[in-house]
């Protein structure tokens, strides 16, 4: 699976990788974090709204409790009001006496003037001699059948009702309803204290959200919207039974909109029934500001992301365009166009790669020129070696015949007791046999030394005491490989120039030893040496091809083959002092396992 993903990513174009990385690493995290922050702000706004609404409802509850305390205290006072008792229980003989009694009784009017929370006080009593003056009202059958009157007669505690009955002068306000017993007369009346509607509405007018107060029958007694007073709460289509809901915040749909309802019960002192306070707010109204801020933030974030996306696209386009240009340069180079020059600018990695490309093209040109030069040198060397072979062959008349003849002479000399002559002839034959094998590219040092020894023995026989030689060989190097006819021509050069130019003869010394990681081959002689001018001439001739005197292989040929085989640093080194001798040396690199 991992391999497939890596392969898929590797197959994508660079600009697609950059865009995908931007989307995954930047855009998606920013959108996710933005959504989370928006959700957090919405939740915080909702929590604050619920908390504020709950506090407002508690405040309303506290204010309403204070407001209802006045009628409660008045009703408690009237429970023991003897004047009221006498007023309603007296049987008046005529209207004049009743009128005098009404004019003398000012308690109800005093309470209304004293408490602004109260708009009216009524007392209902079964006394046919009373006349309804909107304060003292004789009990009628219609009144007896009302729910509030029946509830009041069932208990001596306080009841709170929105009076919704159709009377000549309807109340239609929140009222305290309470039974006032007269034990001496074994009768009871019903006291009604009517609350002032304007005071109730004023308490809710400053609320932030829709707030209602309703009684146990569902009638709205006060509201932020005064038009709702008198309507039943169930006609407002909240979709739930508010009486069965516990106090607190409830999430539900109101009129098709997601909303919160905060409900709080109020049971006034000494009352058997109470009121409910409901505050309603739509969720959309609460999160409107948060949504606005979130929307503006989202627009800003999207704008920033789009600008960043455009920037990434431009950068990826410029980058891929430069890479494509560099790729075309590589294609031209692959087709053999060495004149191509990369013009991709910049100091970034692509610019550096472009400059490295130009360096590489220059290096290829240089290497190709070197290869051409080496090829020409190899061809020249090969031609020179062929010429050497031809010269060597030309100097031999039927070498196999000559070798067989030498072998016959050697056997004849040996049979006649000329052992020294026989040995020289054997060495000469051995040397000729080695010369016949000169066509091989590589021979061992041991084979080369065999030819050197044969050559020196033959020359020793020829020059006798005028030639002395010494071989100092590190036996560990006998197995290394080298081109043929490298040491023998150098030894021959030392012998010829030493013996022929010095009457007292010459001593030739061959030293082969290990120096560091190389095998050093050194040929020394104590001949006449060379003047500085002649030494410079010989050193300069090493860079050309020439043949030595008497068809011998020249120093330049040895130099060229050493350089071609082992490198420039392993060529011939010549030093000489006039009348003191000459020294020629070269090195062969050693590989691991040679010693």
ChimeraX attribute file (.defattr): number of C-alpha atoms within 10 A of each C-alpha:
attribute: neighborCount
match mode: 1-to-1
recipient: residues
	/A:1	6
	/A:2	7
	/A:3	8
	/A:4	9
	/A:5	10
	/A:6	10
	/A:7	11
	/A:8	10
	/A:9	13
	/A:10	11
	/A:11	10
	/A:12	12
	/A:13	11
	/A:14	16
	/A:15	18
	/A:16	13
	/A:17	15
	/A:18	17
	/A:19	16
	/A:20	14
	/A:21	12
	/A:22	17
	/A:23	15
	/A:24	12
	/A:25	11
	/A:26	14
	/A:27	20
	/A:28	12
	/A:29	12
	/A:30	17
	/A:31	15
	/A:32	11
	/A:33	12
	/A:34	16
	/A:35	14
	/A:36	12
	/A:37	13
	/A:38	19
	/A:39	15
	/A:40	13
	/A:41	18
	/A:42	20
	/A:43	14
	/A:44	14
	/A:45	18
	/A:46	19
	/A:47	13
	/A:48	13
	/A:49	19
	/A:50	21
	/A:51	14
	/A:52	13
	/A:53	25
	/A:54	21
	/A:55	13
	/A:56	19
	/A:57	23
	/A:58	17
	/A:59	13
	/A:60	19
	/A:61	20
	/A:62	12
	/A:63	13
	/A:64	18
	/A:65	15
	/A:66	11
	/A:67	19
	/A:68	18
	/A:69	14
	/A:70	18
	/A:71	22
	/A:72	19
	/A:73	11
	/A:74	15
	/A:75	21
	/A:76	16
	/A:77	10
	/A:78	15
	/A:79	17
	/A:80	13
	/A:81	13
	/A:82	10
	/A:83	11
	/A:84	17
	/A:85	19
	/A:86	12
	/A:87	18
	/A:88	21
	/A:89	18
	/A:90	13
	/A:91	14
	/A:92	17
	/A:93	9
	/A:94	10
	/A:95	12
	/A:96	10
	/A:97	11
	/A:98	18
	/A:99	14
	/A:100	10
	/A:101	16
	/A:102	16
	/A:103	8
	/A:104	10
	/A:105	14
	/A:106	10
	/A:107	13
	/A:108	18
	/A:109	13
	/A:110	10
	/A:111	17
	/A:112	18
	/A:113	13
	/A:114	10
	/A:115	15
	/A:116	14
	/A:117	20
	/A:118	21
	/A:119	20
	/A:120	19
	/A:121	22
	/A:122	18
	/A:123	23
	/A:124	25
	/A:125	20
	/A:126	17
	/A:127	18
	/A:128	12
	/A:129	15
	/A:130	24
	/A:131	15
	/A:132	12
	/A:133	10
	/A:134	13
	/A:135	17
	/A:136	21
	/A:137	19
	/A:138	19
	/A:139	18
	/A:140	13
	/A:141	7
	/A:142	10
	/A:143	15
	/A:144	14
	/A:145	10
	/A:146	13
	/A:147	12
	/A:148	23
	/A:149	20
	/A:150	14
	/A:151	17
	/A:152	22
	/A:153	18
	/A:154	10
	/A:155	13
	/A:156	19
	/A:157	18
	/A:158	22
	/A:159	22
	/A:160	25
	/A:161	25
	/A:162	25
	/A:163	22
	/A:164	16
	/A:165	15
	/A:166	10
	/A:167	10
	/A:168	7
	/A:169	8
	/A:170	10
	/A:171	17
	/A:172	20
	/A:173	23
	/A:174	25
	/A:175	26
	/A:176	25
	/A:177	30
	/A:178	29
	/A:179	25
	/A:180	27
	/A:181	17
	/A:182	16
	/A:183	8
	/A:184	7
	/A:185	9
	/A:186	7
	/A:187	12
	/A:188	18
	/A:189	23
	/A:190	24
	/A:191	25
	/A:192	27
	/A:193	26
	/A:194	25
	/A:195	28
	/A:196	18
	/A:197	18
	/A:198	13
	/A:199	16
	/A:200	22
	/A:201	19
	/A:202	14
	/A:203	17
	/A:204	22
	/A:205	17
	/A:206	10
	/A:207	16
	/A:208	15
	/A:209	17
	/A:210	16
	/A:211	25
	/A:212	24
	/A:213	28
	/A:214	24
	/A:215	22
	/A:216	15
	/A:217	13
	/A:218	21
	/A:219	25
	/A:220	26
	/A:221	28
	/A:222	28
	/A:223	25
	/A:224	22
	/A:225	13
	/A:226	18
	/A:227	10
	/A:228	16
	/A:229	22
	/A:230	20
	/A:231	15
	/A:232	15
	/A:233	20
	/A:234	15
	/A:235	10
	/A:236	11
	/A:237	11
	/A:238	16
	/A:239	13
	/A:240	12
	/A:241	11
	/A:242	17
	/A:243	14
	/A:244	7
	/A:245	14
	/A:246	12
	/A:247	16
	/A:248	13
	/A:249	19
	/A:250	15
	/A:251	13
	/A:252	17
	/A:253	16
	/A:254	18
	/A:255	12
	/A:256	10
	/A:257	12
	/A:258	14
	/A:259	18
	/A:260	21
	/A:261	25
	/A:262	24
	/A:263	25
	/A:264	21
	/A:265	19
	/A:266	17
	/A:267	14
	/A:268	19
	/A:269	15
	/A:270	12
	/A:271	16
	/A:272	14
	/A:273	16
	/A:274	17
	/A:275	24
	/A:276	21
	/A:277	23
	/A:278	23
	/A:279	24
	/A:280	21
	/A:281	21
	/A:282	19
	/A:283	19
	/A:284	14
	/A:285	14
	/A:286	18
	/A:287	19
	/A:288	13
	/A:289	14
	/A:290	21
	/A:291	18
	/A:292	11
	/A:293	14
	/A:294	20
	/A:295	13
	/A:296	12
	/A:297	14
	/A:298	18
	/A:299	12
	/A:300	12
	/A:301	16
	/A:302	16
	/A:303	12
	/A:304	13
	/A:305	18
	/A:306	13
	/A:307	12
	/A:308	15
	/A:309	19
	/A:310	13
	/A:311	12
	/A:312	16
	/A:313	17
	/A:314	13
	/A:315	14
	/A:316	19
	/A:317	14
	/A:318	13
	/A:319	15
	/A:320	16
	/A:321	13
	/A:322	19
	/A:323	18
	/A:324	12
	/A:325	16
	/A:326	21
	/A:327	13
	/A:328	14
	/A:329	21
	/A:330	18
	/A:331	13
	/A:332	15
	/A:333	16
	/A:334	10
	/A:335	9
	/A:336	10
	/A:337	13
	/A:338	14
	/A:339	12
	/A:340	17
	/A:341	19
	/A:342	20
	/A:343	14
	/A:344	18
	/A:345	13
	/A:346	13
	/A:347	11
	/A:348	9
	/A:349	9
	/A:350	17
	/A:351	18
	/A:352	14
	/A:353	18
	/A:354	24
	/A:355	19
	/A:356	13
	/A:357	19
	/A:358	19
	/A:359	13
	/A:360	12
	/A:361	20
	/A:362	16
	/A:363	12
	/A:364	13
	/A:365	14
	/A:366	12
	/A:367	12
	/A:368	12
	/A:369	12
	/A:370	12
	/A:371	12
	/A:372	12
	/A:373	12
	/A:374	13
	/A:375	12
	/A:376	12
	/A:377	15
	/A:378	15
	/A:379	12
	/A:380	15
	/A:381	18
	/A:382	13
	/A:383	12
	/A:384	18
	/A:385	16
	/A:386	13
	/A:387	13
	/A:388	19
	/A:389	17
	/A:390	12
	/A:391	16
	/A:392	15
	/A:393	14
	/A:394	12
	/A:395	12
	/A:396	13
	/A:397	9
	/A:398	10
	/A:399	17
	/A:400	14
	/A:401	11
	/A:402	14
	/A:403	19
	/A:404	12
	/A:405	13
	/A:406	17
	/A:407	18
	/A:408	14
	/A:409	16
	/A:410	23
	/A:411	19
	/A:412	14
	/A:413	17
	/A:414	15
	/A:415	11
	/A:416	10
	/A:417	11
	/A:418	13
	/A:419	14
	/A:420	13
	/A:421	18
	/A:422	22
	/A:423	18
	/A:424	20
	/A:425	21
	/A:426	20
	/A:427	21
	/A:428	20
	/A:429	22
	/A:430	18
	/A:431	19
	/A:432	20
	/A:433	15
	/A:434	17
	/A:435	17
	/A:436	15
	/A:437	11
	/A:438	15
	/A:439	13
	/A:440	9
	/A:441	10
	/A:442	13
	/A:443	17
	/A:444	15
	/A:445	20
	/A:446	16
	/A:447	15
	/A:448	20
	/A:449	18
	/A:450	16
	/A:451	23
	/A:452	23
	/A:453	17
	/A:454	20
	/A:455	21
	/A:456	22
	/A:457	20
	/A:458	20
	/A:459	19
	/A:460	17
	/A:461	14
	/A:462	12
	/A:463	15
	/A:464	12
	/A:465	12
	/A:466	17
	/A:467	20
	/A:468	18
	/A:469	17
	/A:470	13
	/A:471	14
	/A:472	11
	/A:473	16
	/A:474	12
	/A:475	12
	/A:476	11
	/A:477	19
	/A:478	17
	/A:479	14
	/A:480	19
	/A:481	18
	/A:482	20
	/A:483	19
	/A:484	24
	/A:485	18
	/A:486	19
	/A:487	23
	/A:488	20
	/A:489	20
	/A:490	21
	/A:491	23
	/A:492	18
	/A:493	19
	/A:494	25
	/A:495	25
	/A:496	14
	/A:497	16
	/A:498	25
	/A:499	20
	/A:500	15
	/A:501	14
	/A:502	14
	/A:503	10
	/A:504	12
	/A:505	19
	/A:506	25
	/A:507	19
	/A:508	23
	/A:509	18
	/A:510	21
	/A:511	15
	/A:512	20
	/A:513	17
	/A:514	18
	/A:515	12
	/A:516	9
	/A:517	12
	/A:518	15
	/A:519	18
	/A:520	18
	/A:521	19
	/A:522	22
	/A:523	22
	/A:524	22
	/A:525	25
	/A:526	22
	/A:527	28
	/A:528	21
	/A:529	22
	/A:530	18
	/A:531	13
	/A:532	13
	/A:533	9
	/A:534	13
	/A:535	18
	/A:536	13
	/A:537	11
	/A:538	15
	/A:539	16
	/A:540	11
	/A:541	15
	/A:542	18
	/A:543	13
	/A:544	12
	/A:545	16
	/A:546	16
	/A:547	16
	/A:548	13
	/A:549	10
	/A:550	8
	/A:551	12
	/A:552	15
	/A:553	25
	/A:554	19
	/A:555	23
	/A:556	21
	/A:557	22
	/A:558	22
	/A:559	23
	/A:560	23
	/A:561	21
	/A:562	22
	/A:563	14
	/A:564	15
	/A:565	15
	/A:566	14
	/A:567	13
	/A:568	12
	/A:569	13
	/A:570	19
	/A:571	21
	/A:572	22
	/A:573	14
	/A:574	16
	/A:575	17
	/A:576	21
	/A:577	16
	/A:578	15
	/A:579	13
	/A:580	12
	/A:581	20
	/A:582	23
	/A:583	18
	/A:584	18
	/A:585	20
	/A:586	19
	/A:587	22
	/A:588	21
	/A:589	16
	/A:590	17
	/A:591	10
	/A:592	6
	/A:593	6
	/A:594	11
	/A:595	12
